[in-house]
Amino acid sequence: LASLPVNLAGCARLVCLLGPTYLDRLWTLLELLTFTRMGADHSALVVLPIGRGVPAAGAEDTAGLEADQGGCGAKAEVIEKVKDFALRDATCFDHAERDHLLEVIASGCGSHL
């Protein structure tokens, strides 16, 4: 957690592979928050919607994710997730870690949560 700003400070851009579970994971949300709170211009955030499909050739570690090539199915699912987003619904494997990360986010955002 302490090294996250250091790692992100060296980035000219942050690429967000926004799939169906991206907004459910508290760590990915903390990365987005940190990147923007460090003063990054919003144009430096590159959002690529991805959906479930057949992995690209030679990419067995993609767990069945592929870029949405203009199809509306996966993109529509991601748009609905963004519309329905609520930070309180984000999860972590460890409940104590979730509570800690929510405290970190609250301290950085104050009443804007």
C-alpha positions, 0 to 999 in steps of 0.5 A, spaced: 500 500 500 505 504 501 509 503 495 502 504 490 503 512 489 511 511 488 509 505 482 504 510 479 508 516 479 512 513 474 506 512 469 505 516 464 498 513 463 494 508 467 490 502 463 484 500 466 481 493 463 474 494 465 471 487 465 465 485 469 468 484 475 473 490 475 469 495 480 467 489 484 475 489 487 477 494 492 484 494 490 483 496 483 479 502 485 484 504 490 489 504 484 484 508 480 483 513 486 491 514 487 492 515 480 487 521 480 488 524 487 496 524 485 494 529 480 494 525 473 490 528 468 483 524 466 486 523 459 492 519 462 487 514 464 485 509 458 479 505 459 478 499 455 472 495 456 473 487 456 468 481 456 468 474 456 470 470 450 475 466 447 482 467 449 487 470 444 492 465 441 497 463 446 494 467 451 492 461 456 493 466 462 487 471 460 482 467 463 477 467 457 478 475 457 478 478 450 477 486 448 470 487 446 471 489 438 465 493 438 460 488 440 455 491 444 454 485 449 460 485 454 460 493 453 453 493 455 454 489 461 460 493 463 456 500 462 451 497 467 456 495 472 459 503 472 451 505 472 450 501 478 457 502 482 457 503 489 464 503 493 460 499 499 459 493 494 467 492 493 470 486 496 477 483 498 478 476 500 480 478 507 475 482 511 480 486 515 483 488 509 477 491 506 475 495 512 483 498 512 482 499 505 475 503 506 478 507 511 484 509 507 479 511 501 475 515 506 481 519 509 483 521 502 476 523 500 473 525 506 465 526 505 466 525 498 465 518 498 
